[in-house]
Amino acid sequence: ITVSVAAPPPALPPAPATASVRGVDGGFAPAAVTVAVGGTVTWTMDDEEHDVTWTAAAPPGGNIPRVDRGASASRTFPEAGTYAY
């Protein structure tokens, strides 16, 4: 599962400022999202409680501790990169 943060080439439309990920079926959907630099990703746990633990570099705020079913948590990505969790 990854979050990619990138400035788009001039010929392409800009990446969105926000993205949503759902905790479903014991995993996350979609499996990958892209946001603009400074963009925010929000995880909403639909099926059960989940945490979000980064496997390498984490965005500011670090890992997201367990989030209850029906609740949400967000992280903002101020630098371009790929963030796997």
C-alpha distance (Angstrom), angle and dihedral (degrees) to the residues before:
residue distance angle dihedral
I1 . . .
T2 3.81 . .
V3 3.76 143.5 .
S4 3.81 113.5 -152.0
V5 3.77 120.3 -159.8
A6 3.77 117.2 -168.0
A7 3.74 144.2 151.1
P8 3.82 106.0 -121.6
P9 3.78 122.6 -123.6
P10 3.83 110.1 -100.5
A11 3.82 93.5 -105.4
L12 3.81 94.1 58.3
P13 3.79 127.5 72.3
P14 3.80 113.5 -100.8
A15 3.79 119.9 -90.4
P16 3.81 114.1 -102.9
A17 3.81 119.7 -93.0
T18 3.80 92.4 -132.3
A19 3.79 139.8 32.3
S20 3.78 133.6 -175.4
V21 3.79 127.8 -143.1
R22 3.81 122.9 -171.2
G23 3.79 126.1 -149.5
V24 3.81 101.5 -132.6
D25 3.80 137.7 155.0
G26 3.81 92.4 2.1
G27 3.82 92.1 -55.0
F28 3.80 142.0 56.9
A29 3.81 132.7 -82.8
P30 2.91 129.9 -125.4
A31 3.79 96.1 30.6
A32 3.82 92.8 -147.1
V33 3.79 134.8 25.0
T34 3.79 134.3 179.6
V35 3.80 125.8 -148.3
A36 3.78 133.6 174.7
V37 3.79 120.0 -99.8
G38 3.80 104.2 -77.6
G39 3.81 90.5 25.8
T40 3.78 126.0 138.8
V41 3.80 130.6 -131.3
T42 3.80 119.1 -158.1
W43 3.81 122.1 -159.7
T44 3.82 116.7 -156.7
M45 3.79 116.9 -169.9
D46 3.81 108.3 -139.2
D47 3.79 104.4 163.8
E48 3.80 106.5 30.8
E49 3.78 141.1 -26.6
H50 3.81 115.8 -61.9
D51 3.76 140.3 175.8
V52 3.81 126.7 -148.5
T53 3.80 113.6 -134.5
W54 3.81 119.9 -178.7
T55 3.81 116.6 -134.2
A56 3.82 93.6 -153.9
A57 3.80 133.5 -4.7
A58 3.80 111.7 8.3
P59 3.78 128.2 -152.9
P60 3.81 119.0 -112.6
G61 3.78 108.6 -64.4
G62 3.81 92.1 38.5
N63 3.78 123.7 -142.8
I64 3.78 120.0 7.3
P65 3.81 110.1 -125.6
R66 3.79 120.4 -136.0
V67 3.81 111.7 -50.0
D68 3.79 118.0 -156.6
R69 3.79 122.9 -118.8
G70 3.80 109.0 -82.3
A71 3.82 93.5 19.9
S72 3.81 129.9 106.2
A73 3.80 139.0 -145.1
S74 3.82 130.5 -171.0
R75 3.78 140.2 -157.6
T76 3.81 128.9 -166.1
F77 3.81 119.7 -141.3
P78 3.83 110.6 -148.5
E79 3.82 95.8 173.8
A80 3.79 133.3 52.8
G81 3.79 115.0 -107.4
T82 3.77 145.8 98.8
Y83 3.79 116.1 -83.9
A84 3.80 115.9 -164.1
Y85 3.79 121.1 -162.8
